[in-house]
Amino acid sequence: MKEFKLKSERKEKLIRPKNSNNQKRDSICNPCNNDWWNDLSEKEKTGIMRGLNDMKNQDTLSHDMIIEKYGL
């Protein structure tokens, strides 16, 4: 039980750093304050939406096909 508590304390330190006066940093570190989608540029949002549409339309390549074409 104590081990769980320690992990929980570490997680809290990562999410909200102590003694931070920077409002923007706090909003980035605490996902409850801000939706990550709002921080993306229009170019990034367009790329994500294009990828989701490609997946929906099954216009994708399998990992095996990429490895075969480009190697590892």
Order of alpha helices (4+ residues) and beta strands (2+ residues): alpha-alpha-alpha-alpha
